[in-house]
Amino acid sequence: MTERSRDPHESSVAHNSGQISQARQPNTVGGMITGLVRTMRPHQWTKNGLIYAGIVFDGQLFVSASLIRVTIAFFMLCLISSTIYIINDIVDVERDRVHPRKRLRAIPSGQLPIPAAIVSAAVLGIGTLIGAALLEWRFAVVLVIYLAIHLLYSFYLKHIVILDLLAVTSGFVLRVLAGVVVIQVAAFSPWLYAASGLLALFLVIGKRRQELIEMGSNAGIVRPSLAQYNLPLLDEMLRMVITGTFLTYLFYTIESPSVLLAGTKLGLVTVPFVLYALFRYMYLIHVRGEGSAPDEVLLKDRPLQVAIVLWGLSFMIILYVLPGVLTTP
């Protein structure tokens, strides 16, 4: 007698059950450490690269003392971000268990027990704040504000329509501020705070839009605030914010003191790259149905990567090459 062929749906369920059962192995130290690292989300640390904005656009990238201080601050910001990720997963553990992807995370799956997660978050958070205070007290204040806002987000703000978007956006602005306060900045434009904040808001709205589409009727269960959004509202927000992002960046290139280091306003040369990147991201959202994970989109979409690289190279030439060339007798 031959064995009965397995239904594809049963195979899929068995596969998912196998993934979950593999993740639920918290009895070994190695398994818990692996789970902790997963919960800390190292792949999300790319967002903290915004801390280098101050040193780059102030023309201090090759000043070794400043670079070392900002790099130390970067790793501290990564640790405090990971602390927030751990706390957020603890708070959302029940909701994550019904999410198609989040249920495989270390805490919802049982790989990292909640008591171990709580201790890890406390040690990481307190240790990082102490280290930040030793590096620069103003940096420590920024981290405390960053932590406070995200704790409010984890317990309260994430459930309130619109405020959930603004709370996440504030974290990106604080990342830029963190890089400014650890060094002595001479020519950093306030327009960069506005541009980075609006860009972050654009990415966050795009992410919410894709989550609403992907999760459908379950969206409000997994993320309660999504029940108060709809596609027309989010699309209107996207249009408004992308316009504000572009105009703010345009003003930055014209009025920022850092772009005048070469005695010119050549920052305008970088505007087409920014415009293309914004349009490309809109294309990925509306045509490709991507955008639910902005970090993944940035890491895998080659045209977007090329635009970002060309923008970065252009600004590096304007800030660090042209001043020397134009001042040479």
Helices and strands as residue ranges (DSSP letters): H 8-23, H 29-40, G 42-52, H 53-57, H 64-91, H 93-96, G 102-104, H 106-109, H 114-135, H 137-155, G 157-159, H 163-181, H 191-215, G 216-218, H 219-222, G 224-228, H 231-255, G 257-260, G 266-270, H 271-286, H 294-300, H 302-316, I 317-321, H 322-326
